[in-house]
């Protein structure tokens, strides 16, 4: 073999774990993110009046 098999496996596994952790975090925080987005839509961001661009 021209490449280290164990290293390839570790890289793939870390990608899978990272992706699943991100999916889990999004699922756990879905309601909070939706509430925050709704608040921003209704009230704008805190620096809305301070921007000059």
PDB file with one MODEL, atoms N, CA, C and O in Angstrom:
MODEL        1
ATOM      1  N   UNK A   1       0.828  -1.184   0.000  1.00  0.00           N
ATOM      2  CA  UNK A   1       0.000   0.000   0.000  1.00  0.00           C
ATOM      3  C   UNK A   1       0.872   1.246   0.000  1.00  0.00           C
ATOM      4  O   UNK A   1       1.942   1.284   0.607  1.00  0.00           O
ATOM      5  N   UNK A   2       0.384   2.260  -0.697  1.00  0.00           N
ATOM      6  CA  UNK A   2       1.129   3.502  -0.791  1.00  0.00           C
ATOM      7  C   UNK A   2       0.758   4.523   0.281  1.00  0.00           C
ATOM      8  O   UNK A   2       1.407   5.563   0.393  1.00  0.00           O
ATOM      9  N   UNK A   3      -0.264   4.241   1.060  1.00  0.00           N
ATOM     10  CA  UNK A   3      -0.689   5.196   2.072  1.00  0.00           C
ATOM     11  C   UNK A   3      -0.952   4.458   3.384  1.00  0.00           C
ATOM     12  O   UNK A   3      -1.292   3.275   3.382  1.00  0.00           O
ATOM     13  N   UNK A   4      -0.796   5.155   4.485  1.00  0.00           N
ATOM     14  CA  UNK A   4      -1.035   4.516   5.790  1.00  0.00           C
ATOM     15  C   UNK A   4      -2.535   4.338   6.036  1.00  0.00           C
ATOM     16  O   UNK A   4      -3.255   5.319   6.222  1.00  0.00           O
ATOM     17  N   UNK A   5      -2.985   3.140   6.036  1.00  0.00           N
ATOM     18  CA  UNK A   5      -4.403   2.824   6.169  1.00  0.00           C
ATOM     19  C   UNK A   5      -4.988   3.331   7.488  1.00  0.00           C
ATOM     20  O   UNK A   5      -6.090   3.878   7.513  1.00  0.00           O
ATOM     21  N   UNK A   6      -4.255   3.150   8.567  1.00  0.00           N
ATOM     22  CA  UNK A   6      -4.763   3.591   9.868  1.00  0.00           C
ATOM     23  C   UNK A   6      -4.973   5.102   9.884  1.00  0.00           C
ATOM     24  O   UNK A   6      -5.969   5.584  10.423  1.00  0.00           O
ATOM     25  N   UNK A   7      -4.059   5.835   9.310  1.00  0.00           N
ATOM     26  CA  UNK A   7      -4.195   7.296   9.267  1.00  0.00           C
ATOM     27  C   UNK A   7      -5.431   7.702   8.460  1.00  0.00           C
ATOM     28  O   UNK A   7      -6.159   8.610   8.861  1.00  0.00           O
ATOM     29  N   UNK A   8      -5.667   7.048   7.346  1.00  0.00           N
ATOM     30  CA  UNK A   8      -6.856   7.341   6.536  1.00  0.00           C
ATOM     31  C   UNK A   8      -8.129   7.048   7.324  1.00  0.00           C
ATOM     32  O   UNK A   8      -9.088   7.818   7.275  1.00  0.00           O
ATOM     33  N   UNK A   9      -8.134   5.944   8.043  1.00  0.00           N
ATOM     34  CA  UNK A   9      -9.291   5.593   8.861  1.00  0.00           C
ATOM     35  C   UNK A   9      -9.529   6.638   9.938  1.00  0.00           C
ATOM     36  O   UNK A   9     -10.668   7.052  10.155  1.00  0.00           O
ATOM     37  N   UNK A  10      -8.466   7.073  10.619  1.00  0.00           N
ATOM     38  CA  UNK A  10      -8.589   8.071  11.670  1.00  0.00           C
ATOM     39  C   UNK A  10      -9.130   9.393  11.120  1.00  0.00           C
ATOM     40  O   UNK A  10      -9.966  10.033  11.757  1.00  0.00           O
ATOM     41  N   UNK A  11      -8.666   9.795   9.962  1.00  0.00           N
ATOM     42  CA  UNK A  11      -9.152  11.029   9.352  1.00  0.00           C
ATOM     43  C   UNK A  11     -10.633  10.924   9.009  1.00  0.00           C
ATOM     44  O   UNK A  11     -11.399  11.853   9.264  1.00  0.00           O
ATOM     45  N   UNK A  12     -11.029   9.813   8.443  1.00  0.00           N
ATOM     46  CA  UNK A  12     -12.432   9.615   8.100  1.00  0.00           C
ATOM     47  C   UNK A  12     -13.290   9.573   9.364  1.00  0.00           C
ATOM     48  O   UNK A  12     -14.353  10.192   9.418  1.00  0.00           O
ATOM     49  N   UNK A  13     -12.836   8.858  10.357  1.00  0.00           N
ATOM     50  CA  UNK A  13     -13.592   8.757  11.601  1.00  0.00           C
ATOM     51  C   UNK A  13     -13.742  10.121  12.269  1.00  0.00           C
ATOM     52  O   UNK A  13     -14.822  10.447  12.761  1.00  0.00           O
ATOM     53  N   UNK A  14     -12.696  10.908  12.293  1.00  0.00           N
ATOM     54  CA  UNK A  14     -12.799  12.228  12.912  1.00  0.00           C
ATOM     55  C   UNK A  14     -13.773  13.116  12.140  1.00  0.00           C
ATOM     56  O   UNK A  14     -14.484  13.919  12.744  1.00  0.00           O
ATOM     57  N   UNK A  15     -13.814  12.983  10.816  1.00  0.00           N
ATOM     58  CA  UNK A  15     -14.788  13.739  10.024  1.00  0.00           C
ATOM     59  C   UNK A  15     -16.214  13.318  10.361  1.00  0.00           C
ATOM     60  O   UNK A  15     -17.096  14.166  10.497  1.00  0.00           O
ATOM     61  N   UNK A  16     -16.442  12.027  10.494  1.00  0.00           N
ATOM     62  CA  UNK A  16     -17.773  11.522  10.823  1.00  0.00           C
ATOM     63  C   UNK A  16     -18.204  12.010  12.204  1.00  0.00           C
ATOM     64  O   UNK A  16     -19.338  12.453  12.386  1.00  0.00           O
ATOM     65  N   UNK A  17     -17.300  11.927  13.169  1.00  0.00           N
ATOM     66  CA  UNK A  17     -17.616  12.364  14.535  1.00  0.00           C
ATOM     67  C   UNK A  17     -17.904  13.861  14.555  1.00  0.00           C
ATOM     68  O   UNK A  17     -18.873  14.289  15.182  1.00  0.00           O
ATOM     69  N   UNK A  18     -17.093  14.657  13.890  1.00  0.00           N
ATOM     70  CA  UNK A  18     -17.284  16.100  13.843  1.00  0.00           C
ATOM     71  C   UNK A  18     -18.639  16.452  13.219  1.00  0.00           C
ATOM     72  O   UNK A  18     -19.357  17.314  13.726  1.00  0.00           O
ATOM     73  N   UNK A  19     -18.975  15.790  12.136  1.00  0.00           N
ATOM     74  CA  UNK A  19     -20.251  16.050  11.466  1.00  0.00           C
ATOM     75  C   UNK A  19     -21.435  15.667  12.360  1.00  0.00           C
ATOM     76  O   UNK A  19     -22.418  16.404  12.437  1.00  0.00           O
ATOM     77  N   UNK A  20     -21.342  14.537  13.021  1.00  0.00           N
ATOM     78  CA  UNK A  20     -22.448  14.112  13.903  1.00  0.00           C
ATOM     79  C   UNK A  20     -22.587  15.017  15.107  1.00  0.00           C
ATOM     80  O   UNK A  20     -23.700  15.286  15.560  1.00  0.00           O
ATOM     81  N   UNK A  21     -21.462  15.493  15.633  1.00  0.00           N
ATOM     82  CA  UNK A  21     -21.527  16.425  16.756  1.00  0.00           C
ATOM     83  C   UNK A  21     -22.189  17.736  16.332  1.00  0.00           C
ATOM     84  O   UNK A  21     -22.972  18.309  17.089  1.00  0.00           O
ATOM     85  N   UNK A  22     -21.878  18.206  15.138  1.00  0.00           N
ATOM     86  CA  UNK A  22     -22.494  19.434  14.629  1.00  0.00           C
ATOM     87  C   UNK A  22     -23.990  19.235  14.419  1.00  0.00           C
ATOM     88  O   UNK A  22     -24.787  20.106  14.766  1.00  0.00           O
ATOM     89  N   UNK A  23     -24.371  18.107  13.860  1.00  0.00           N
ATOM     90  CA  UNK A  23     -25.793  17.811  13.656  1.00  0.00           C
ATOM     91  C   UNK A  23     -26.528  17.747  14.992  1.00  0.00           C
ATOM     92  O   UNK A  23     -27.644  18.250  15.122  1.00  0.00           O
ATOM     93  N   UNK A  24     -25.898  17.130  15.972  1.00  0.00           N
ATOM     94  CA  UNK A  24     -26.514  17.014  17.295  1.00  0.00           C
ATOM     95  C   UNK A  24     -26.675  18.392  17.929  1.00  0.00           C
ATOM     96  O   UNK A  24     -27.722  18.698  18.500  1.00  0.00           O
ATOM     97  N   UNK A  25     -25.629  19.231  17.829  1.00  0.00           N
ATOM     98  CA  UNK A  25     -25.685  20.567  18.401  1.00  0.00           C
ATOM     99  C   UNK A  25     -26.813  21.364  17.747  1.00  0.00           C
ATOM    100  O   UNK A  25     -27.580  22.033  18.440  1.00  0.00           O
ATOM    101  N   UNK A  26     -26.920  21.297  16.427  1.00  0.00           N
ATOM    102  CA  UNK A  26     -27.988  22.015  15.731  1.00  0.00           C
ATOM    103  C   UNK A  26     -29.360  21.535  16.171  1.00  0.00           C
ATOM    104  O   UNK A  26     -30.262  22.347  16.379  1.00  0.00           O
ATOM    105  N   UNK A  27     -29.530  20.230  16.315  1.00  0.00           N
ATOM    106  CA  UNK A  27     -30.815  19.679  16.748  1.00  0.00           C
ATOM    107  C   UNK A  27     -31.150  20.137  18.173  1.00  0.00           C
ATOM    108  O   UNK A  27     -32.294  20.487  18.462  1.00  0.00           O
ATOM    109  N   UNK A  28     -30.150  20.133  19.056  1.00  0.00           N
ATOM    110  CA  UNK A  28     -30.374  20.531  20.444  1.00  0.00           C
ATOM    111  C   UNK A  28     -30.667  22.024  20.576  1.00  0.00           C
ATOM    112  O   UNK A  28     -31.354  22.438  21.510  1.00  0.00           O
ATOM    113  N   UNK A  29     -30.163  22.819  19.667  1.00  0.00           N
ATOM    114  CA  UNK A  29     -30.291  24.269  19.766  1.00  0.00           C
ATOM    115  C   UNK A  29     -31.235  24.876  18.728  1.00  0.00           C
ATOM    116  O   UNK A  29     -31.287  26.095  18.564  1.00  0.00           O
ATOM    117  N   UNK A  30     -31.972  24.025  18.035  1.00  0.00           N
ATOM    118  CA  UNK A  30     -32.869  24.487  16.964  1.00  0.00           C
ATOM    119  C   UNK A  30     -33.871  25.526  17.453  1.00  0.00           C
ATOM    120  O   UNK A  30     -34.060  26.555  16.803  1.00  0.00           O
ATOM    121  N   UNK A  31     -34.507  25.274  18.573  1.00  0.00           N
ATOM    122  CA  UNK A  31     -35.519  26.202  19.092  1.00  0.00           C
ATOM    123  C   UNK A  31     -34.903  27.542  19.487  1.00  0.00           C
ATOM    124  O   UNK A  31     -35.469  28.598  19.204  1.00  0.00           O
ATOM    125  N   UNK A  32     -33.748  27.497  20.139  1.00  0.00           N
ATOM    126  CA  UNK A  32     -33.085  28.737  20.548  1.00  0.00           C
ATOM    127  C   UNK A  32     -32.648  29.545  19.333  1.00  0.00           C
ATOM    128  O   UNK A  32     -32.781  30.769  19.326  1.00  0.00           O
ATOM    129  N   UNK A  33     -32.135  28.885  18.319  1.00  0.00           N
ATOM    130  CA  UNK A  33     -31.719  29.586  17.103  1.00  0.00           C
ATOM    131  C   UNK A  33     -32.919  30.220  16.398  1.00  0.00           C
ATOM    132  O   UNK A  33     -32.827  31.343  15.904  1.00  0.00           O
ATOM    133  N   UNK A  34     -34.025  29.513  16.352  1.00  0.00           N
ATOM    134  CA  UNK A  34     -35.233  30.050  15.729  1.00  0.00           C
ATOM    135  C   UNK A  34     -35.741  31.264  16.508  1.00  0.00           C
ATOM    136  O   UNK A  34     -36.140  32.261  15.907  1.00  0.00           O
ATOM    137  N   UNK A  35     -35.729  31.187  17.830  1.00  0.00           N
ATOM    138  CA  UNK A  35     -36.179  32.308  18.659  1.00  0.00           C
ATOM    139  C   UNK A  35     -35.260  33.512  18.470  1.00  0.00           C
ATOM    140  O   UNK A  35     -35.736  34.643  18.375  1.00  0.00           O
ATOM    141  N   UNK A  36     -33.975  33.286  18.416  1.00  0.00           N
ATOM    142  CA  UNK A  36     -33.019  34.381  18.207  1.00  0.00           C
ATOM    143  C   UNK A  36     -33.243  35.033  16.841  1.00  0.00           C
ATOM    144  O   UNK A  36     -33.281  36.258  16.730  1.00  0.00           O
ATOM    145  N   UNK A  37     -33.389  34.212  15.813  1.00  0.00           N
ATOM    146  CA  UNK A  37     -33.612  34.751  14.471  1.00  0.00           C
ATOM    147  C   UNK A  37     -34.909  35.564  14.407  1.00  0.00           C
ATOM    148  O   UNK A  37     -34.959  36.608  13.757  1.00  0.00           O
ATOM    149  N   UNK A  38     -35.941  35.089  15.073  1.00  0.00           N
ATOM    150  CA  UNK A  38     -37.205  35.823  15.099  1.00  0.00           C
ATOM    151  C   UNK A  38     -37.039  37.159  15.822  1.00  0.00           C
ATOM    152  O   UNK A  38     -37.564  38.182  15.381  1.00  0.00           O
ATOM    153  N   UNK A  39     -36.306  37.139  16.932  1.00  0.00           N
ATOM    154  CA  UNK A  39     -36.047  38.373  17.669  1.00  0.00           C
ATOM    155  C   UNK A  39     -35.304  39.380  16.794  1.00  0.00           C
ATOM    156  O   UNK A  39     -35.653  40.560  16.779  1.00  0.00           O
ATOM    157  N   UNK A  40     -34.298  38.932  16.077  1.00  0.00           N
ATOM    158  CA  UNK A  40     -33.520  39.818  15.203  1.00  0.00           C
ATOM    159  C   UNK A  40     -34.398  40.364  14.079  1.00  0.00           C
ATOM    160  O   UNK A  40     -34.288  41.538  13.726  1.00  0.00           O
ATOM    161  N   UNK A  41     -35.254  39.540  13.521  1.00  0.00           N
ATOM    162  CA  UNK A  41     -36.161  40.008  12.463  1.00  0.00           C
ATOM    163  C   UNK A  41     -37.086  41.102  12.975  1.00  0.00           C
ATOM    164  O   UNK A  41     -37.378  42.060  12.259  1.00  0.00           O
ATOM    165  N   UNK A  42     -37.544  40.961  14.206  1.00  0.00           N
ATOM    166  CA  UNK A  42     -38.491  41.924  14.765  1.00  0.00           C
ATOM    167  C   UNK A  42     -37.803  43.178  15.299  1.00  0.00           C
ATOM    168  O   UNK A  42     -38.348  44.277  15.192  1.00  0.00           O
ATOM    169  N   UNK A  43     -36.609  43.021  15.875  1.00  0.00           N
ATOM    170  CA  UNK A  43     -35.963  44.128  16.589  1.00  0.00           C
ATOM    171  C   UNK A  43     -34.671  44.625  15.945  1.00  0.00           C
ATOM    172  O   UNK A  43     -34.168  45.685  16.317  1.00  0.00           O
ATOM    173  N   UNK A  44     -34.138  43.894  15.007  1.00  0.00           N
ATOM    174  CA  UNK A  44     -32.850  44.260  14.424  1.00  0.00           C
ATOM    175  C   UNK A  44     -31.705  43.862  15.348  1.00  0.00           C
ATOM    176  O   UNK A  44     -31.928  43.350  16.445  1.00  0.00           O
ATOM    177  N   UNK A  45     -30.507  44.097  14.906  1.00  0.00           N
ATOM    178  CA  UNK A  45     -29.337  43.772  15.726  1.00  0.00           C
ATOM    179  C   UNK A  45     -28.997  44.951  16.621  1.00  0.00           C
ATOM    180  O   UNK A  45     -29.431  46.073  16.359  1.00  0.00           O
ATOM    181  N   UNK A  46     -28.229  44.711  17.673  1.00  0.00           N
ATOM    182  CA  UNK A  46     -27.953  45.746  18.660  1.00  0.00           C
ATOM    183  C   UNK A  46     -27.221  46.950  18.078  1.00  0.00           C
ATOM    184  O   UNK A  46     -27.350  48.054  18.607  1.00  0.00           O
ATOM    185  N   UNK A  47     -26.464  46.768  17.017  1.00  0.00           N
ATOM    186  CA  UNK A  47     -25.692  47.872  16.443  1.00  0.00           C
ATOM    187  C   UNK A  47     -26.353  48.455  15.203  1.00  0.00           C
ATOM    188  O   UNK A  47     -25.699  49.146  14.422  1.00  0.00           O
ATOM    189  N   UNK A  48     -27.620  48.191  15.015  1.00  0.00           N
ATOM    190  CA  UNK A  48     -28.334  48.642  13.806  1.00  0.00           C
ATOM    191  C   UNK A  48     -28.194  50.149  13.606  1.00  0.00           C
ATOM    192  O   UNK A  48     -27.967  50.592  12.480  1.00  0.00           O
ATOM    193  N   UNK A  49     -28.322  50.934  14.646  1.00  0.00           N
ATOM    194  CA  UNK A  49     -28.250  52.387  14.504  1.00  0.00           C
ATOM    195  C   UNK A  49     -26.838  52.942  14.434  1.00  0.00           C
ATOM    196  O   UNK A  49     -26.652  54.101  14.063  1.00  0.00           O
ATOM    197  N   UNK A  50     -25.851  52.148  14.778  1.00  0.00           N
ATOM    198  CA  UNK A  50     -24.470  52.622  14.832  1.00  0.00           C
ATOM    199  C   UNK A  50     -23.712  52.394  13.528  1.00  0.00           C
ATOM    200  O   UNK A  50     -22.637  52.961  13.335  1.00  0.00           O
ATOM    201  N   UNK A  51     -24.252  51.583  12.641  1.00  0.00           N
ATOM    202  CA  UNK A  51     -23.542  51.282  11.392  1.00  0.00           C
ATOM    203  C   UNK A  51     -23.541  52.489  10.471  1.00  0.00           C
ATOM    204  O   UNK A  51     -24.509  53.248  10.412  1.00  0.00           O
ATOM    205  N   UNK A  52     -22.446  52.649   9.758  1.00  0.00           N
ATOM    206  CA  UNK A  52     -22.349  53.724   8.785  1.00  0.00           C
ATOM    207  C   UNK A  52     -22.176  53.198   7.374  1.00  0.00           C
ATOM    208  O   UNK A  52     -21.794  53.952   6.479  1.00  0.00           O
ATOM    209  N   UNK A  53     -22.448  51.929   7.158  1.00  0.00           N
ATOM    210  CA  UNK A  53     -22.319  51.360   5.816  1.00  0.00           C
ATOM    211  C   UNK A  53     -23.599  50.711   5.401  1.00  0.00           C
ATOM    212  O   UNK A  53     -23.690  50.173   4.298  1.00  0.00           O
TER     213      UNK A  53
ENDMDL
END
